Amino acid sequence: QVRGLCGTYNWNQQDEFTTPAGDVETGVTAFANKYRVSGECPVLGPLPLEPCDAFSGRRELAEAACAVLHSPAFQ
């Protein structure tokens, strides 16, 4: 009953990229594009985006979030 960006959690790797429409994508990019909910989100191309270039206005927020993950609480 689980599906989405976290997979189906049924130990079958063949259906991990099940889209909201129920079809199964073979690549990460096509799969991720099926979950876009906002027109403001860029369509992913065949190469991964460089997050700092694509979302330069959110760099400070990203660095703060990463700092939490690198803190002693997660070591």
N, C-alpha and C positions, 0 to 999 in steps of 0.2 A: 504493500500500500504506500510505500515511500517512493518518491521519484523527485527529480529536479536536479539542481546543480550538485547535490551531494550524492547522487546515484540512487539506485533502487534497493540497495542493501539486501540482496537476495543471493549473494555469492555467485551470480552469473555475470561475468564481465561483458558478455555480448550485448546486454541491454542497459549498460550504465549511462549511455548518452540518449536516453529516451526523452523526447521533447514534450512540451505541453500538448501537442496534437496527437501524441502517441506513437509517432514514427521514431526510428532509431538512426541517429546521425553517426557517421564513421569518424568524423574529425572534431577536434575541440572547438575550432573557430565557428563552424556551421552550428554546432550545438549551442555555444554561447550566444550566437546571434538570435537563436530562437527564443531566448529568455529576455531579450531587450524589451523593456517596458516603457522607455522614454525615448522620444525622438531626439533628445539632447545627447543621448549616449551614442558614441560613434559606432558605426558598423565595423566589426573586426574584419581585417583583411587576412590574407594568407600568412602574413608574418605577425608575430606578437607586437602589440603596441609598446612603445617605450613610455611607461606611465608618467614619468616626469615631464616628457614633452607633451603628451596628450592632455594632461591635467595639471599644468604648471601652477594654477591658482590654488591647488590643494596640497602643494608640497609640504607646507608647514604642518598641516593636519596629519599627513602621512608620516612625517618624521616623528611627530609626537606619539602617534600610535605605535610605531616601531620601537620607540624608546621604552614604552611600557613592556613590550614583549622581550626586550633585552635587559629588563630590570632584574634585580635579584629575586623577585617573586617568581620568575619563570626559569630560574637556573636550577 
